[in-house]
Amino acid sequence: MPEQNKPFVVTDRRKFTLDGEPRPDADPSPEKVRPAVPPPAEPAFDSSARVIPESSAAGRATAAPGPVAAPAPPQSVESETEDPNIPPAPTAEQMLQSRIAFDATAERLDTAIRAANPGMEHLPPMSFERLVQSVYMTAVMQLGGGTPEGHKPQVDLLGAKQSVEMLTVIAEKSAGNLTPAESSLIDSALFELRLAFLDVTQALARSAAKPPAPGFGGPSGPSIVR
């Protein structure tokens, strides 16, 4: 019989009826029981472990364990204000060697100058009084002092201002380390230079405001060099 003409047979494999009675035509072979799949084993719980809250654990999830770094020591104020362009100070040995070499060279120069100029007196050593007098005379010349009679004074106001400020720095830095005579000398020099500076600036202001006299091309007062 051709396979396509075979009747379609439905086999009822149920072993019980709707009332729960065994069916007489049921297959007597026992039903194969599928092995039960054991439930997954639960992880062992360590009672000594410390429970970390979820928020804290999430915040430390990416933190790598390791030693805590010590805080950096605060920097001193001097290191912050130091100028990197200033070279380091020389050592005491370098200072001593440079002074010995300078004194020897200066002595040879002084000897050569006096040998070329017989009868020339030996220059006195530098002192605080000579330092103050040198700056004082420089400022006087810059304010027009020493101008020959009949000549128009040439005034260097910026140079005179700098000389007065230089002498002021010397007075401030040497305060408490001067003798009464030295202190009186520098105070008098500063007092006279400041008054002279005021007199010259006022004279220049009056000369600039005064109209030129007939026959003259400009004011007859002192003129400013720079």
C-alpha positions as CSV (number, residue, x, y, z in Angstrom):
1,M,0.0,0.0,0.0
2,P,1.5,3.4,-0.9
3,E,2.7,5.3,2.1
4,Q,0.6,8.3,1.1
5,N,-2.7,6.3,1.4
6,K,-2.0,5.0,5.0
7,P,-4.7,6.0,7.4
8,F,-3.9,8.7,10.0
9,V,-4.0,7.1,13.5
10,V,-4.2,9.2,16.7
11,T,-3.0,7.3,19.8
12,D,-4.2,8.4,23.2
13,R,-1.4,7.9,25.7
14,R,-3.3,9.2,28.7
15,K,-3.3,6.7,31.6
16,F,-6.3,8.1,33.4
17,T,-9.8,9.1,32.5
18,L,-11.4,12.4,33.3
19,D,-12.8,10.8,36.5
20,G,-9.3,9.7,37.6
21,E,-9.8,6.0,36.9
22,P,-7.1,4.0,35.1
23,R,-7.7,3.6,31.4
24,P,-7.8,-0.1,30.4
25,D,-6.0,0.5,27.1
26,A,-3.2,2.7,28.7
27,D,0.4,1.8,28.1
28,P,1.4,-0.3,31.2
29,S,5.1,0.8,30.9
30,P,6.1,3.1,33.7
31,E,6.3,6.7,32.9
32,K,9.8,8.0,32.6
33,V,10.6,10.4,35.4
34,R,12.8,13.3,34.5
35,P,15.6,13.9,37.0
36,A,14.9,16.9,39.2
37,V,17.3,19.7,38.7
38,P,18.8,20.7,42.0
39,P,18.4,24.3,42.9
40,P,21.5,26.5,42.7
41,A,23.5,26.4,45.9
42,E,23.3,29.6,47.9
43,P,26.7,31.3,48.7
44,A,28.0,30.7,52.2
45,F,27.4,33.7,54.5
46,D,30.3,34.7,56.8
47,S,28.9,36.0,60.0
48,S,32.1,37.9,60.8
49,A,32.0,39.9,57.6
50,R,31.0,43.6,58.0
51,V,28.1,44.7,55.9
52,I,28.8,47.9,53.9
53,P,25.9,50.1,53.0
54,E,25.2,50.3,49.3
55,S,25.8,54.0,49.0
56,S,29.2,53.7,50.8
57,A,30.2,50.7,48.7
58,A,29.3,52.4,45.5
59,G,31.4,55.4,46.4
60,R,34.5,53.3,47.1
61,A,34.0,50.8,44.2
62,T,36.7,52.5,42.1
63,A,39.1,53.4,44.9
64,A,42.2,51.3,44.9
65,P,43.5,50.2,48.3
66,G,46.8,51.6,49.3
67,P,48.6,53.7,52.0
68,V,47.2,57.1,52.7
69,A,49.5,59.9,51.3
70,A,50.8,62.3,53.9
71,P,49.8,66.0,53.4
72,A,52.4,68.2,51.7
73,P,54.3,70.5,54.1
74,P,53.4,74.1,53.8
75,Q,55.8,76.3,51.8
76,S,57.5,79.1,53.5
77,V,56.7,82.7,52.6
78,E,60.3,83.3,51.7
79,S,60.3,80.6,49.0
80,E,57.2,82.2,47.4
81,T,58.7,85.6,47.3
82,E,62.1,84.7,46.0
83,D,63.0,86.1,42.6
84,P,64.1,83.3,40.3
85,N,66.2,85.8,38.3
86,I,68.5,86.5,41.3
87,P,71.6,84.2,41.3
88,P,72.4,82.4,44.5
89,A,74.5,84.2,47.0
90,P,78.3,83.5,47.0
91,T,79.8,81.4,49.7
92,A,81.9,82.8,52.5
93,E,85.1,81.4,50.9
94,Q,84.2,83.0,47.6
95,M,83.6,86.4,49.3
96,L,86.9,86.2,51.1
97,Q,88.9,85.3,47.9
98,S,87.2,88.1,45.9
99,R,88.0,90.7,48.6
100,I,91.6,89.7,48.8
101,A,92.0,89.9,45.0
102,F,90.2,93.3,44.9
103,D,92.4,94.8,47.7
104,A,95.6,93.6,46.0
105,T,94.6,95.0,42.6
106,A,93.4,98.3,44.1
107,E,96.7,98.7,46.0
108,R,98.8,98.1,42.9
109,L,96.6,100.7,41.0
110,D,97.1,103.2,43.8
111,T,100.8,102.7,43.8
112,A,101.0,103.1,40.0
113,I,99.0,106.4,40.1
114,R,101.1,107.9,42.9
115,A,104.3,106.9,41.1
116,A,103.1,108.7,38.0
117,N,102.2,111.8,40.0
118,P,104.9,112.6,42.5
119,G,103.7,114.4,45.6
120,M,100.2,113.1,45.2
121,E,98.6,112.4,48.6
122,H,97.3,109.0,49.4
123,L,93.5,108.9,49.2
124,P,91.9,108.3,52.6
125,P,90.0,105.0,52.9
126,M,86.3,104.8,52.2
127,S,84.1,105.4,55.2
128,F,80.4,106.1,55.9
129,E,81.1,109.8,56.0
130,R,82.7,109.8,52.6
131,L,79.9,107.6,51.2
132,V,77.2,110.1,52.4
133,Q,79.3,113.1,51.1
134,S,79.7,111.5,47.7
135,V,76.0,110.9,47.2
136,Y,75.3,114.4,48.6
137,M,77.6,116.1,46.2
138,T,76.2,114.1,43.3
139,A,72.7,115.3,44.1
140,V,73.8,118.9,44.5
141,M,75.4,118.9,41.0
142,Q,72.3,117.3,39.5
143,L,70.2,120.2,41.0
144,G,72.4,122.7,39.3
145,G,74.9,123.5,42.0
146,G,78.4,124.5,41.0
147,T,77.2,126.2,37.8
148,P,79.6,129.0,36.8
149,E,78.3,132.5,37.2
150,G,76.6,133.8,34.2
151,H,75.7,130.4,32.9
152,K,72.2,128.8,32.8
153,P,72.0,126.0,35.4
154,Q,71.3,122.6,33.9
155,V,69.1,120.5,36.2
156,D,68.7,116.7,36.2
157,L,65.6,116.3,38.3
158,L,65.2,112.6,37.8
159,G,68.9,112.0,38.7
160,A,68.6,114.2,41.7
161,K,65.4,112.4,42.8
162,Q,67.2,109.1,42.5
163,S,70.2,110.3,44.5
164,V,68.0,111.5,47.4
165,E,66.1,108.2,47.4
166,M,69.5,106.4,47.4
167,L,70.6,108.3,50.5
168,T,67.2,107.6,52.1
169,V,67.7,103.8,51.6
170,I,71.2,104.1,53.2
171,A,69.7,105.9,56.2
172,E,66.9,103.3,56.6
173,K,69.2,100.3,56.2
174,S,71.9,101.6,58.6
175,A,69.5,102.8,61.3
176,G,70.5,101.5,64.7
177,N,74.1,100.9,63.5
178,L,75.4,104.4,63.4
179,T,77.3,106.6,65.8
180,P,75.6,109.9,66.8
181,A,77.9,111.8,64.5
182,E,77.1,109.6,61.5
183,S,73.3,109.8,62.2
184,S,73.5,113.6,62.4
185,L,75.5,113.7,59.1
186,I,73.0,111.7,57.0
187,D,70.0,113.4,58.5
188,S,71.4,116.9,57.7
189,A,72.3,115.8,54.2
190,L,68.8,114.5,53.5
191,F,67.2,117.6,55.0
192,E,69.2,120.0,52.8
193,L,68.8,117.9,49.7
194,R,65.0,117.7,50.0
195,L,64.7,121.4,50.6
196,A,67.0,122.1,47.6
197,F,64.9,119.8,45.4
198,L,61.7,121.6,46.4
199,D,63.3,125.0,45.7
200,V,64.5,124.0,42.2
201,T,61.2,122.4,41.2
202,Q,59.3,125.5,42.3
203,A,61.7,127.8,40.5
204,L,61.2,125.7,37.3
205,A,57.5,125.9,37.7
206,R,57.6,129.7,38.0
207,S,60.0,130.0,35.1
208,A,57.7,127.9,32.9
209,A,54.7,130.0,33.8
210,K,56.5,133.4,33.3
211,P,56.2,134.8,29.8
212,P,59.6,135.3,28.1
213,A,61.2,138.8,28.3
214,P,61.4,140.9,25.1
215,G,64.5,140.0,23.1
216,F,64.9,136.6,24.7
217,G,63.9,133.4,23.2
218,G,62.9,131.7,26.4
219,P,62.9,131.8,30.2
220,S,66.1,132.8,31.9
221,G,65.7,130.3,34.8
222,P,67.2,126.9,35.1
223,S,66.5,124.3,32.4
224,I,65.8,120.6,32.8
225,V,68.2,118.2,31.3
226,R,65.8,115.2,31.3
